[in-house]
Amino acid sequence: MARPDKAAAVAELTDEFRSSNGAVLTEYRGLTVAQLKQLRVSLGDDVNYAVVKNTLTKIAAKDAGVDSFDSLLEGPSAIAFIKGDPVVAAKGLRDFAKANPLLVIKGGVLDGKALGSDEINKLADLESREVLLAKLAGAMKAAPQQAVSLFAAPLSQAARLFAALQDKLPAEAPAQDAAADVQDTVQDTVEAPAEASTEETAAADS
């Protein structure tokens, strides 16, 4: 690859790292072109699954402030750059890897935090943001404004909620306890802006 082409490739990868809320590094040794196409389709439009060159990716990752891939960039590498729900992307990769063991999930990064392969599999076990919001919608009918605030929350906030949930729940927690903890976590998150607004109103009146 000529030097200008390398520079362009590095710039493109750097932009992918910076514009994505997460990225998962995989090894695809032995997968066919048809299987890779199937994987891209299964991951959907919110994930760009790109075959990458290790040397150029190391440079791009460093430029983007990502240092968790350096020791993992060996062998045939491809990265899933996640623009949408990281849980959905993790599920897609995990499920495809189960059906096609030649796909190896090596590690990733989410909102700047390094993730190991085990953590990505745990992320895949969580409920997606869409499912979580659907379950909570009924419980929040009495507080419409809070529901609006939650549905408008940025994806990075949803990811932090998932991380908080993962930290809070025991490994073998019953399903009903998990649902209660999910509601408590989100309730704490959406109540904070409402409390702040009340305090500002009181200050203005005084």
Secondary structure, DSSP 8 states (H G I E B T S, - for coil): --HHHHHHHHHHHHHHHHH-SEEEEEE-TT--HHHHHHHHHHH-TTEEEEEE-HHHHHHHHHHTT--SSGGG--SSEEEEEESS-HHHHHHHHHHHHHH-TT-EEEEEEETTEEEEHHHHHHHHHS--HHHHHHHHHHHTTT-HHHHHHHHTS-HHHHHHHHHHHHHHS-TT--HHHHHHHHHHHHHHHHHHHHHHHHHHHHHHH-
